[in-house]
Amino acid sequence: MKITVVGTGYVGLVTGTCLSETGNEVLCVDIDMDKVKKMQQGEVPIYEPHLDVLFERNINAGRLTFTTSLQEGLDHGEIIFLALPTPEDEDGSADLSYVLGVANQIGKLIKDYKVVVDKSTVPVGTAEKVQAAISKNATCDFDVVSNPEFLREGFAVDDFLKPERIVIGSSSERATELMKKLYKPFVRSGNPIIIMDEKSAELTKYAANSFLAAKITFMNEIANYCEKVGADVDKVRIGMGTDSRIGKRFLFPGIGYGGSCFPKDVKALYNSGKEVSYNFQILDSVIKVNQNQKIALLPKIKEYFNNNLNDKSFAIWGLAFKPETDDIREAPSLYIINELLKEGVNIKAFDPEAMNNVKKKYDGQIDFANSMYETLKEVDALIICTEWSIFRTPNFSKIKDLMKGDVIFDGRNLYDLEDLKKENLSYFSIGREAIT
Ligand code: NAD
């Protein structure tokens, strides 16, 4: 099939590449000329495990191409995916200007039948708005389909190739059949393609992300309470998670959720509720609790250093909002860095993939190291913000030798308390006993 993907970010590029992997001819459109140039030269513009291999293979086979021309894109594909940003607007609602901006142009540019697919995460009613925007100018038939994306950064390729489910919101039989044909190779193991109306599909994505954000936030509150009463959240987590109604996943406490999806999606659903006079009380709490959780390590750090952080030197391990990505959008590390800079702390940070993105934000304000150990020379404390695998079993003797201080503040509960007790290090984590 001939497919066009508009927007080549984490979702668009993975979508385009994976669709070309099953033999489709995919043309990706982006307005970012530098990015398109890089991709045309065979360079993957983001870090996403396994993407490079598929990317190269399909470019070499001529099935994956790139352009900055929307006209060229619309001439090429029968199915047009919109994988455009839907960032948080000033009032917390989803900014639809990218999606509707492109939809406005599509009507003028299409010459024959197209299925226009909303792959971006968008509020209920957006498919109708896209339909109306295209209709204003269109002189040929088209259908608008809602097909929310559930991939996770860091596992995006695997998630796209083997999705647990595909949700298609459509009221057109013709469009639905085309979508089913496109996705058939990805559900050979029997995972479902779930067909529903557009509004329910749109809401499915927000409901799923908000539920997961609430699950994490609930566990963070249990962790905070554990600290007050001397319980161990790790034990509580394991005790709870064995109940199959609860499940083991998404119960790990820490310094809050971040990323390009959960924060903005929870706020967007909360705001969509307000528009119809519905007050999502749970989401209101989730947003507030998570905001505080991102800086949950700070009171512990301040107390340890008797409220005097000025001119202290701290190492930070992990900057990305989660492991296996270079994405730093809404990363808890940034909130901690901002607070520490205000207090006059000198920071030396390391992240396996996200340092370039952080450098752009904090030009000259913090230092970066080439390895996790290099951050530690002469620092007063180590702060861990992201649970990259390489941080899980460090050489503690080396840590002690390199550091001036002897304290670790761990926002991701990476280490076993019993192990740490043997190491002669002070250790503060989330929802567990402090070792001093
Ligand atoms: P992104 O910011 O990484 O990428 C968006 C891309 O769109 C950029 O390359 C940008 O240059 C391009 N773009 C902007 N305006 C354009 C235009 N007019 N024409 C062509 N290209 C244009 O975004 P993302 O993370 O891929 O997210 C896209 C959508 O998918 C969002 O709605 C997001 O909520 C949703 N989503 C994201 C994830 C994720 O893990 N990142 C997962 C599921 C759903």
Residues whose N, C-alpha, C, O or C-beta is under 5 A from the ligand:
A	BS01	NAD	V6 G7 T8 G9 Y10 V11 G12 V29 D30 I31 D32 A83 L84 P85 T86 Y98 V102 K119 S120 T121 E149 F150 L151 R152 E153 S260
